[in-house]
């Protein structure tokens, strides 16, 4: 479950239209055909990790199934959408309350972290075209940031495993903004500040509706990565994002080639 992973471990706002993508799988949801692009090349790009740069949906699906089955529960259909924008500790507290668990948030988070650590260090892969696209951005002089809820013990091994760790000027976590989740723009604003960019100079790459909405609310451009975990919100994502893509071969080429 990508969204669980994501959140666990200026100028006037541009008018949103939607992007088409090439190379989409025939079984994937369709996307609109006309992207909205800035009049000048953004100076900064801010990336989510889980479900955007990292193909980690299956990891969190399995963790949730295993964690809840140990306690005699199935994963409810509304569980992932409900926690999609929550930070790690809030997800733990919500899970304890929802299922009536006699456990502390710290114990729940530690169990999740233990379950995920090996998978992130050895099994998670980059989304297709991610390394090539980051290389293109770096060569074009674009400043790069990560905005994530993943803990350092998960994100750093995963980024090193897939070969993207050294691309980024800064890594920002929701922990750096007092645990405020991606339903608010705080983590994106901090990333922009660290990169020395105005909000109108930033493009955000995200896979969840809440993150896209938050980025757009402060005047950032937002491109959406399709992930199976967001299928239920795909129409709303397409209606709001400036562009959509099914992998990084579809990502916008907004900068001159170096």
N, C-alpha and C positions, 0 to 999 in steps of 0.2 A: 504494500500500500504506500504508494509514493507520498501521499499527503501526510500520512503519519510520520514518515521519515523526515519529511521536510521540517516538520515542526517539533518533532521530538528531538531526539538526540541533538525669482524666476520669471519666466515668460508665461503668457497665457497658456492654458492647457490646450494641446493640439486636439483638433476635432477627430474623434475616433472613426475610422473606417476599417476595413478588414483586408487581410492579406490572403492571397492564394498561395498554394505551394505546389511545387513539382515533386514527383517521386513519392506521393503518398500511397500507402498500401490500399488496395482496392477495398479491403474490409474496414478501413478506418473511416470515421465520420468525415463528411465533406467539409470544405472550407470555402468562404467567400473568395472572390477572384481579384479584388483590387486592394493592394496594400496602401496604407497611408505612410508617407515617408517625410522626414524633416527636410526643410529647404536647405539646410547646411548639415554637414556631417557631425553627429554628436561626438564630443570629446571623451566620453566615458561610457563604459558598458558594465552593467551590474547583473550578475548571474546568480540565480538560485542553483542549488546542488541537486538534491533528490528530485528525480523526475524531469529535470531540465538538462543539466550536464551529466548526471549519473543515472543509469538505468537500474534503479534499485527497488522498483515497485515490488518485485517478487520477494525480496528480503523481508519487507515489512508485512506483507500478506502472511508469510509463514510465521513470523514472530507473533503477530496478533493471534493467529489460529492456535499456535502452540501455547502461548501465555494464557489465553482464556480457556483452552481445553483442559489445561492442568487444573483449572478451578471449576470445571464442569459447565462451561458456557460455550456457545457458538458465537461467532462474530456477527452482530446485528447489521442489517443492511445500512442503517443510518449512522453507524459508528464512525466510519472514515469521513463522510461529509461533515459531521459534527465537529470533529477534532482538527479539521484541515488547516486552520489558521492559528491553532493554539501553540504556544511554546511548550517545550518538553515537560516542565513541571506541572503546567496546567492540565496537560493530557493525562498525566499520572493521577492528579487529584480527581479529574473527571471520571477516569476509569474506576478508581476506588469507590467513588460515590455511586456511579451507575450500577456497578455490580455488587455493591455492598461488601467490599473486601476489607478484611481486618489487617490492613498493611499500611505502611507509611509511603508517601510519595517517593522518599529517598530509596526505599527498598525496591519499589516497583521500577524506578528509573535505573537502578543498578542492575536489576535482572534484564531489562531491555538492553542495556548497554552491553552486558556480557553476551547475550544472545546475538547481538548484531556485530560485535567487534570482528570476529573471524571472517564473516561474510564481507564486510566492508574492506578488510585488508587484503582479501584474496579472490573474491568472487564477483563483486560489483564491477560493471564495465561502463565506459563512457558511452553516451549516446552517439550514434553514427555521425561522423563528420565533426565531432566536437573539437578534437585536437587540431584538425586542419583549420577550423574557423578561428580558434583562439590564436593560432599562428598568424593567420591573416590580420586579425585585429592588432596583435602586438607589432607586427611589421608595419602596420599603418600608423603606429604611434598612439593608438587608443589606450587610455588608462582603464585597467580592469579590476573589478572587485567581485568578491563573493558576498552574498547576503543570505544567511542560512540560520536554521535552528539546530543543526547538527552539532553535537559536542565535539571538541577538539580530538577526543580519543577515537571518534568515528570518521570525521571529515578528513583529517590529515593522512591517515593510512590509505583511505580510499582515493584521495587526490593524487597521492604518490603512486599508488598501484596503477592508476589509469594514465599517469604521465601528464597531469595538468597543474600540479602544485606550484611550479615555478613561474607560471604565466601571470600571477596576480599581484597587483600592487598592495592590496589589502584584503583581509578577510574579516567580515563583520558578522557577528552573531546576535540573535535576539537577546542573549545574555548581556550584551554590551549596551542595550537600551532598556535595562531593568526588566527583562522578560516580556516586553510588549510584543505581541504576536504580529503576524503579517496582515492581519485585518486592519492594522494601522500602519502609516508610512514610515515610522521611526527608523527602522533598520535600513531602509533605502536612503533616507535623508542622511543618516550617519555615513553610509558608504559614499554618497556624493560628496559630503564634507571632507572626508579623508582623501578623496581623489582631487579635491580642489575644483569641483565642477558645480555649476548651477543646475537646478533640476531640469531646466529645458535643454541642457547639454547632455543629458543621460538617457540611455536606452536600457530598459530592464528586460531580462529574459526570465520568464516564469512559467509554471505549469498550473497554478491554481488561480481561480477567479478572485479570491480575496487579495492575493498579492498584486495581481494586475490592476484591480480596482484601486488599491492603495497607492501604487506607483503613479497611476494616471491622475489621482486626486491632487497630487502636488506638482503636476505639470511635466512629469517624465513620459517618455515614449515607452511603450510596452509591447513586446512580441511574446506570443504564447507558444509554448512547446506542447504538442499533444502528448498526453500520457493516458493510458487506459483508465487510471484511477480517477480521471477528471471527465470521463465520458458523459456523466450525468449533467455536467455543467458546460458541455462543449458549445452549445448554441449561445449561451450567455457570454462565454469567453470570446467567441468569434464576434459577437456584437460589440464588445468593449475594446478588445486589443487592436493595436495599430497594424498587426500582422500576425499570422499563425504559421506554424511549421510542424512537420512531422519528424524531421531530424535536422541536423545542422547543414545538410546539403541544401536545404530550403531557406537558410538564414539570410537576412538582408545584407547585400553588399553595398553599404552606405558610404564606404570609405575608398579613396583611390588606392589602387594596388601600389605597394612600395616599389 
